[in-house]
Amino acid sequence: MKIALCNPMNVSETKHSRKGMYVPLGILSIATLVKRELGDSVEVSVLDEDVLPINLDDLAAFDVVGFYATTFNYPTCVTYAKEAKKLSCKTILGGPHPSVLATNIATNQDCFDYIIRFEAEFPFLELVKWLMANKKGAPVHIPNLVFRHDGGIFVNDKILENRLEDLPNPSREFIDFDLYIKNFREAYPDRPAMRQASIYSSKGCSWRDKTGGCIFCARLEMGVRFRPIASIWEEVEDLYDNYGANCIWDISDDNLNNFEWFKEFVDSRPKKLNDLSFFVYSRVTGIKPEVIKYLKKLNVEEVFLGVESGDTDILKKCFKGQTPKISMNAATLLKEADIKYFPSFILGLPGETEKSMEGTYNLCRRMADLGGLDRIGCTILKPTPGSRAFELLLQESEMGEDLARQDNIDLTELGKHWVEKMTDVSHESTLTWQAKINDLMKGFQVFGGK
């Protein structure tokens, strides 16, 4: 059986800070597991439109075509799946967007034979086995699955959550690694020697478990799970030995979910990898003097910080659990330790006012004056499906009833509606303040605008 796993292009105009620079780990995880379990009985190809365009005529060569969908690329998934169906392919949809809107998609679209919600590795494997066996009936036994059946929509409410120790390390044999290096160097011409690679060390966010999460967060994993430390370093060593990687980006929600785990991870680092640098994520509350020592020991080059706002009341309303003072303290600690930081800001948070956006601008200016950063992210809130913001629009907006039936979400228009209904400012004003922040950050790399 020939299988294609596709990451179609985004339709959104929003810039992603590292789009096309890092491999699609979720897709590679599925590809690696399927190949490990089914061997030569399958041929698996990964088609990532972040680096190369997909020729739709080429899909005719495959028996099964899987699509990874975010809200940003879902319309492209629909277009490509319709073409794949014309070519007699079986089509499977997975990713964060269908994890939330699977029933809507199955109701509104007939181009996807099967939809997999949440973590797709083992359900996809079982579905491929079922298709290869040519069994009659419907695969109602497979967890996480949604599909059209007997004139209705079948939803398997049994949700399988991965035991991370059961998954193989994602193999890069399915992609051209150097294409991602090329994209990185085009975006960062000042770093010609850097060969970056991505991993994930954990899934989940402890803050989300405690509070339900920040209002804009659309990550779906509940519960914090860590990969075995030995497996992580094995993967990093492979990237170092076979792909020449010298910088590792850990894409986990929060690399400091558990400081004791983080210390064990750092202390387990093989000596041959001592020269590798790291890029990690952290809540600003996680940056403390004792943590700094371990960030330095890991050779962390940069920390992504979710700062979001310079107004304490706004931070409370979006469930951040922090203050501008804590954010500034975190930036100062990192600057003093000579560790770069990448602060993220969001405009259009619940209750946003001209005064609160001015506070965000002022905090941004203080960080720029402090130094220690060479890039920022400033975006306007988009209520992505799966987030608290999206749920609020479903419950409290006059468009909620219609929105609850949609599968194709126009995030640009929805974002404008959000600002109109959930803040005390206009969408035009958020664009003005975003431009002011971007202008303030001249000399730094800026992401998040058009």
C-alpha positions in Angstrom: 0.0 0.0 0.0 1.2 3.5 -0.9 0.6 6.2 1.6 1.0 10.0 1.4 1.0 12.2 4.5 0.4 15.8 3.5 0.9 19.1 5.2 -0.9 21.5 2.8 -0.1 25.2 2.6 -1.7 27.8 4.8 -4.3 30.2 3.4 -3.8 32.7 6.3 -1.9 35.9 5.8 -0.5 35.7 9.3 3.3 35.0 9.4 4.5 32.1 11.5 7.9 32.8 13.1 9.4 29.5 11.9 7.2 28.2 9.1 9.1 26.0 6.7 12.2 25.9 9.0 11.3 22.9 11.1 10.1 19.5 10.1 6.5 18.4 10.7 7.1 16.2 13.8 3.5 14.9 14.1 3.4 13.7 10.5 6.9 12.1 10.9 5.8 10.4 14.1 2.9 8.7 12.2 5.1 7.8 9.2 7.8 6.3 11.5 5.3 4.2 13.5 3.5 2.9 10.4 6.8 1.9 8.7 8.0 0.3 11.9 4.9 -1.8 12.3 4.1 -2.7 8.6 7.6 -2.7 7.1 7.8 -3.4 3.3 4.1 -3.9 3.0 3.7 -0.1 2.9 5.5 2.8 1.1 5.1 6.1 3.1 5.8 9.5 1.6 5.7 12.9 3.4 4.6 15.9 1.3 5.2 19.1 3.2 4.1 22.2 1.4 5.9 24.4 3.9 9.0 23.5 1.8 7.8 22.1 -1.6 4.6 22.5 -3.5 2.3 19.5 -3.8 1.5 18.4 -7.4 -2.1 17.1 -7.1 -1.7 14.9 -10.1 1.0 13.0 -8.1 -1.6 11.9 -5.6 -2.8 9.4 -8.2 0.2 7.2 -7.2 -1.2 6.7 -3.6 -3.8 4.4 -2.2 -4.2 6.5 1.0 -3.7 10.2 1.4 -3.7 11.7 4.9 -4.0 15.4 5.6 -2.7 17.3 8.6 -5.1 20.3 9.2 -4.8 23.4 11.3 -7.5 26.1 11.1 -5.0 28.0 8.9 -4.6 25.3 6.2 -7.9 23.5 6.5 -9.4 25.1 3.3 -6.4 23.8 1.3 -6.9 20.3 2.8 -10.5 20.3 1.5 -9.4 21.4 -2.0 -6.7 18.7 -2.1 -8.9 16.0 -0.6 -11.5 16.6 -3.3 -8.8 16.1 -6.0 -7.6 13.0 -4.2 -11.1 11.5 -4.2 -11.3 12.0 -8.0 -8.2 10.0 -8.2 -9.8 7.1 -6.2 -7.7 7.6 -3.1 -8.9 6.9 0.4 -8.6 10.2 2.3 -7.9 10.7 6.1 -7.9 13.9 8.0 -6.2 14.6 11.3 -4.7 17.5 13.2 -5.9 20.1 15.7 -8.7 21.6 13.5 -10.6 18.3 13.0 -9.9 17.3 16.6 -12.4 20.1 17.6 -14.7 20.2 14.5 -14.8 16.6 13.3 -18.6 16.3 13.4 -19.0 19.6 11.5 -16.5 18.5 8.9 -18.1 15.0 8.4 -21.5 16.8 8.1 -20.4 19.5 5.6 -17.8 17.7 3.6 -17.8 14.4 1.7 -14.2 14.5 0.6 -12.8 12.9 3.8 -13.4 9.2 4.2 -12.2 9.2 7.8 -11.4 11.8 10.4 -9.1 11.1 13.3 -9.4 13.3 16.4 -6.5 14.1 18.8 -3.4 11.9 18.7 -3.5 10.0 15.5 -0.5 7.7 15.4 -2.1 4.4 16.6 -5.6 5.1 15.2 -4.0 5.8 11.8 -2.0 2.6 12.0 -5.1 0.6 12.9 -7.0 2.2 10.0 -4.3 1.4 7.5 -4.3 -2.3 8.7 -8.1 -2.4 8.3 -7.9 -1.0 4.8 -5.2 -3.4 3.8 -7.2 -6.3 5.1 -10.2 -5.3 2.9 -12.6 -6.1 5.6 -16.3 -5.5 5.1 -18.4 -3.2 7.2 -17.0 -0.1 8.9 -14.0 0.4 11.3 -16.2 1.3 14.3 -13.7 -0.4 16.6 -10.9 2.1 16.0 -10.7 4.8 18.7 -10.6 8.6 17.9 -12.4 7.9 14.5 -15.3 9.9 13.0 -16.8 9.1 9.6 -20.1 9.0 7.6 -21.9 5.8 8.2 -25.5 4.5 7.6 -26.8 7.9 6.6 -25.4 9.6 9.7 -22.1 10.5 11.4 -20.4 7.8 13.5 -18.3 9.1 16.3 -16.1 6.8 18.4 -16.0 8.5 21.8 -13.2 6.2 22.9 -10.2 8.5 22.8 -6.7 6.9 22.8 -4.0 9.0 24.3 -0.4 8.0 23.4 2.0 6.5 26.0 5.0 8.5 24.7 7.3 5.7 25.6 5.5 3.5 23.0 6.3 5.8 20.1 9.5 5.5 18.1 11.6 8.5 17.7 10.4 10.5 14.6 12.6 9.6 11.7 13.8 12.3 9.3 14.3 9.8 6.5 10.9 10.8 5.0 12.0 14.4 4.2 14.8 16.4 2.7 16.3 17.9 5.9 18.4 20.5 4.0 15.3 22.2 2.6 14.4 23.3 6.2 18.0 24.5 6.8 17.8 26.5 3.6 14.5 28.2 4.7 16.0 29.0 8.1 19.1 30.6 6.6 17.0 32.7 4.2 15.1 34.0 7.3 18.2 34.4 9.4 21.0 35.3 7.1 23.1 36.4 10.1 23.3 32.8 11.3 24.8 31.0 8.2 26.5 28.2 10.3 23.3 27.2 12.2 21.8 23.9 11.4 18.6 23.8 13.5 16.4 20.7 14.3 13.3 20.3 16.3 12.2 17.8 18.9 9.5 17.6 21.6 10.4 16.4 25.1 6.9 16.5 26.6 3.2 17.1 25.8 0.8 19.2 27.8 1.0 22.2 30.0 0.8 22.2 33.8 -0.8 25.7 33.9 -3.5 24.5 31.5 -4.2 21.5 33.8 -4.6 23.8 36.8 -6.6 26.6 35.3 -8.1 25.5 32.0 -5.4 27.5 30.2 -4.8 30.9 28.8 -7.9 32.2 26.9 -6.2 32.1 23.5 -4.5 28.7 23.9 -5.8 26.1 21.4 -3.5 23.3 22.4 -5.5 20.2 23.1 -3.4 17.9 25.2 -4.5 17.5 28.8 -2.1 16.2 31.4 1.6 16.6 31.3 3.5 13.6 29.8 7.2 13.4 29.4 9.2 11.3 26.9 11.8 9.0 28.3 15.0 11.1 28.7 17.2 8.4 27.1 15.0 8.4 24.0 15.2 12.2 23.7 19.0 12.2 23.8 19.1 9.3 21.4 17.1 11.4 18.9 19.2 14.4 19.5 22.4 12.4 19.0 21.0 11.1 15.7 20.3 14.6 14.5 23.8 15.6 15.5 25.6 12.6 13.9 23.5 12.2 10.7 22.1 15.6 10.0 24.8 17.9 11.4 22.3 19.6 13.8 24.0 22.1 16.1 20.9 23.8 17.5 17.8 22.1 19.0 14.4 23.7 19.3 12.2 21.9 21.8 8.6 22.6 20.7 7.0 21.4 24.0 4.3 23.7 25.5 6.5 24.6 28.4 9.9 23.2 28.9 9.8 24.0 32.6 6.6 22.2 33.4 8.6 20.2 36.0 11.9 21.7 37.1 13.0 18.4 38.7 12.5 16.6 35.4 14.3 19.4 33.6 17.3 19.1 35.9 17.5 15.4 35.3 17.2 15.9 31.5 20.1 18.5 31.6 22.3 16.4 33.9 21.8 13.4 31.5 23.2 15.2 28.5 25.9 13.1 26.7 29.3 14.7 26.7 29.6 14.6 22.9 26.5 16.9 22.7 27.9 19.6 25.0 28.4 22.1 22.2 24.7 21.9 21.0 22.6 25.0 21.8 18.9 24.9 22.6 15.8 27.1 22.1 13.1 26.4 24.6 9.7 27.7 25.8 8.7 28.9 29.3 6.1 30.8 31.1 7.6 34.0 32.6 6.9 32.6 36.1 9.3 29.7 35.4 12.3 32.0 35.0 14.1 32.0 38.4 17.8 32.2 39.5 18.0 28.5 40.1 16.5 27.8 36.7 18.9 30.1 35.0 21.8 27.9 36.1 20.3 24.9 34.3 19.4 26.9 31.2 23.1 27.9 31.0 24.2 24.3 31.6 22.0 23.1 28.7 23.5 25.9 26.6 20.1 27.5 25.9 20.6 30.2 23.4 17.0 31.6 23.5 13.8 31.3 25.6 10.4 32.0 24.1 8.4 33.9 26.7 4.6 34.3 26.7 4.4 37.9 27.9 1.2 38.8 26.1 0.2 42.1 27.8 1.6 45.0 29.8 -1.6 45.4 31.8 -2.2 43.4 35.0 -6.0 43.4 34.7 -5.9 42.2 31.1 -3.6 39.4 32.2 -6.1 38.3 34.9 -8.9 38.3 32.4 -7.1 36.0 30.0 -6.0 33.6 32.8 -2.2 34.2 32.4 -1.3 34.0 36.1 1.4 36.6 35.8 2.1 40.4 35.9 4.1 42.7 33.8 6.6 43.0 36.7 7.1 39.2 36.6 7.7 39.4 32.8 10.2 42.2 33.2 12.0 40.3 36.0 12.2 37.2 33.7 13.6 39.3 30.9 16.2 40.9 33.2 17.3 37.5 34.6 17.8 36.2 31.1 19.6 39.3 29.9 22.0 39.2 32.9 22.7 35.6 32.1 23.4 36.4 28.4 20.5 34.3 27.3 18.4 35.8 24.5 14.7 35.9 24.9 11.8 36.0 22.4 8.8 37.8 24.0 5.3 37.2 22.6 2.6 39.9 22.8 -1.1 39.6 22.0 -3.4 42.5 21.4 -7.2 42.2 21.5 -7.3 40.3 24.8 -10.7 40.3 26.7 -11.5 43.8 28.0 -8.6 45.4 26.0 -8.6 49.2 26.1 -6.5 51.9 24.6 -4.8 52.3 28.0 -4.0 48.5 28.2 -2.5 48.5 24.7 -0.4 51.5 25.6 0.7 49.5 28.6 1.8 46.6 26.3 3.6 49.1 24.1 5.4 50.5 27.1 6.4 47.1 28.3 7.7 46.3 24.9 9.7 49.5 24.9 11.2 48.6 28.3 12.3 45.2 27.0 13.8 46.8 23.9 15.7 49.3 26.1 16.9 46.4 28.4 18.3 44.5 25.4 18.9 40.8 25.2 16.3 40.1 22.6 16.7 39.9 18.8 13.1 39.1 17.9 9.5 39.5 19.1 6.0 38.3 18.2 3.1 40.7 18.2 -0.2 39.3 17.1 -3.9 40.2 17.3 -6.0 37.5 19.1 -7.6 35.0 16.7 -10.2 32.8 18.5 -8.9 29.4 17.1 -11.2 26.4 17.6 -10.2 24.6 20.8 -9.5 27.8 22.7 -11.5 29.4 25.5 -11.9 32.4 23.2 -13.6 30.3 20.6 -15.9 28.8 23.2 -16.9 32.2 24.4 -18.0 33.2 21.0 -20.0 30.1 20.7 -21.8 30.8 24.0 -22.0 34.6 24.1 -22.0 35.9 20.6 -25.0 36.3 18.3 -23.0 34.4 15.6 -22.5 31.5 18.0 -25.3 29.3 16.6 -24.1 29.7 13.0 -20.5 29.3 14.1 -21.3 26.0 15.9 -22.2 24.4 12.5 -19.2 25.6 10.5 -16.2 23.6 9.5 -14.3 26.3 7.6 -13.5 29.1 10.0 -12.4 32.5 8.6 -10.1 33.5 11.4 -9.5 37.0 10.1 -13.2 37.8 10.1 -13.7 36.0 13.4 -10.8 37.9 15.0 -12.5 41.2 13.9 -15.7 40.0 15.5 -13.9 39.0 18.7 -12.4 42.4 19.1 -15.7 44.1 18.4 -17.6 42.0 21.0 -15.0 41.2 23.6 -12.9 44.4 23.9 -13.4 48.1 24.3 -11.3 49.0 21.2 -11.8 48.7 17.5 -10.0 46.3 15.3 -8.4 49.2 13.5 -7.0 50.4 16.8 -5.3 47.0 17.5 -3.7 47.2 14.0 -2.4 50.7 14.8 -0.9 49.6 18.1 0.6 46.5 16.5 2.3 48.7 13.9 3.6 51.0 16.7 5.1 48.0 18.5 6.6 46.7 15.2 8.0 50.2 14.5 9.4 50.3 18.0 11.2 47.0 17.4 13.0 48.1 14.3 16.4 46.4 14.3 14.8 43.3 15.8 13.0 40.5 13.9 9.3 40.9 14.2 6.7 38.1 13.7 2.9 38.1 13.8 2.0 40.9 11.4 0.9 40.7 7.8 
